[in-house]
Amino acid sequence: MELVALKIVIVVACGLALFFISKSISGAAENSSSAAQSLLQPSGQFFAPRPRLVPKIGSELPFPFDIGDLEADLEKKYGPDFFRPRVLNYYFQNMDLETGPANPTDFYDDFYIELENPANGHQWTASFWVTTPAGLTRQMQENRTDAIWGTATLVVKRFDLETILRAALENCAEAHAADRIADSEWQEDTSENNIG
């Protein structure tokens, strides 16, 4: 019995000794690191921390492709009077345009594109959700849903600013062409009804 009690006293004494040694070592390390930090970061107004850099927006960057190539494609598809608005700016809600997402094949974010009608100067902002298939799957898992509506959603294989902007401008031209066709059909219907 005495031997067991002696072993317990030795174990407790060793534990206490280790505790005090580790406490004194960590205290010395804190003092030396705070002294080193004070040398690296001088105090005072002159050395104030720099503000966080704001990501660049589309109007600050070169356009990612030759718009003339797109115009030629759209003219072949919709005729010489196709509608192409002027791009004033574009940006993502969360993502940096220059660096893109951490994983180009797995992302989703809101994309905004500011446009202007060159004929009358009318300006508007279009917005849609840009995602990859993996990003869409992750979004559905995070929201715990088995279905999602695809309205105003652009799905791309991977992050590519040229692909995203081209798709937005092509969609705009297609929507305008569809409106033009619907207007001409409506005018034909009303003129036929007025004749008969």
N, C-alpha and C positions, 0 to 999 in steps of 0.2 A: 504494500500500500504506500509506503514511504517513497519507494522508487517511482511510482506513478505520479505522486504529488510533485516530486523533484523534477520530473520530465515536463510537467505542465508549467511549473515556474520558469524553467529554462526556455520553453517555447514562447511564453508570454513575454519574457525579458528580451528575447531575440526580436520578436515582433515589434515591441516598443522601440528598441534600438533602431531597427530599419525605418520605422515611421519617422523618428526624429532626424535621422540622417537624410532621408529623402526630402523632408520639409526644409532642412537647412540648405540642401543643394538647389531646390527649386527657388527658394528665396534669393540665393546668390545669382541664379540665372535670370530671374525677373529684374534684379537691380542692374545687371550688366546689359540686358537687352533694352531696358528703358533708358539707360545712359547712351547706348548706341543709337537708339531712335532719336533722342534729343539732339545728337550730333548730325543725324541725317536730315531731320526736319526742323530747321530753325524756325523759331516763332516770330511773329510780327506780320504786319500788313504786306511787306514786300514779297514774302514767300507764301501768299495765300494759295490754297489749292485751286487748280484750274477747273473751270466748269466742264461738265460732261459734254463731249462733242455731239452735236446734233447730226444725225445721218443726212446725207445729201438727198435732194429730191431731183426728179427728172429734169427740171428746168436748169439745174446746175451741171448736168452731165451731157456729154455728146449723145445724140440720138443713136440707138444701137444698130440701125440699118439704114440703107439708102431708100428714102421714101419714094423715089422715082420708080424703083423696081415694083413696089407694092401698087403704085398708081397704074402702072402698065398692066399688071395682073387684073386689077379691078376693072379697068377699062375694057379688057377683053371679055370679062365675065358680065358686066352690067351696061356696057356701052359708054360712049364718050361723055355723057352727062351724069356719071355716077357721083354719089355724094361722098366726099371725104372731108371731114372737119379738120381744122388745124389743132394740133396737140399743143396745149399751153404748158401742161405739167402732168406728172404722174408720180405715184408713191404708194407704198404699202402702209397699212396701219401699224404693223409691228416690226416688219423686216427692213433691213438696210438694203437699198437698191444696189449698192456697189458690192457688198459682200454676199448678199443673198442669204438663204437659210443655211443652218449648220449642216443639214443633210439635203442636197438638191433633189433627191427622189422621195422625200418624206416631209412635206410641209403643207400648211394651209394658212391663208391670211387674206384679209380684205385688201383689194386693190382699188385705187381711186385714179381716175384719169380726167383731167380738166380739159374741155374741148371748146372750140369756137367755130361757129358757122361763118366761113369766109364771105358769104354773100351778104349777110346782114349784121354780123358782129355779135349775134346772140351767143352767150357763154353758158355752159352747164357742166356739172360734174357727174360722170357716170361711175358707178361703183359695182363691183362684183367680187365674188369669192374665187380665189385662185388656189387650186390644190393639185396634188398628185394622187394617184390611186392609193398609195400607202398612207398619205396624209388624210385622205377621206376615211379610210378604214380606221385609222387612229382616232379621228374625230368622232366617228360613230361609237367606238369602244368607250371613249371618255364620256360621251353623253348617254351611254347605255341604251342605244336605239338600234332597231333592226332595219329601219327605213329612213331615208332622208330625201327631201325634194331637191331637185337639181336646178331650180330657177335661179338665174343670175349666177351660175357657177361655171367656171372654166376649169376643166381637168386637163393637165399637161403631164407628159411623161416625166419631165424633170424641170427644175428651175432654169428658164432661159428667157431673159427679158425681151429679146427679139420676138420669140414665139408668142409671148403674152401680148405685147403691143400690136403685133400683126393681127392676132386673133380679134383683139378689141376693135381695130379699125375695119377689118373685114366684116365683123358682125354689124357694125354701124352702117356700112355700105349696103349689106344685105337687108337690114331692117328698112332703110330708106327706099331701096328698090321695091320691097314688098309693099310699102305704103304707097309708092307711086303707082304700082299695078292696081292696088285696091281702089285708089282714087280714080284712075282711068276707067275701071270697070263700073264704078258707081256712076260716073258721068255718062257712060254709055247706056246704063240702065235707065237713068233719069231722062235722057234724050229720047230713048225708045218709047218710054211711057208717055212722054209729051206728044210724040208723033201720033201714036195710036189712040 
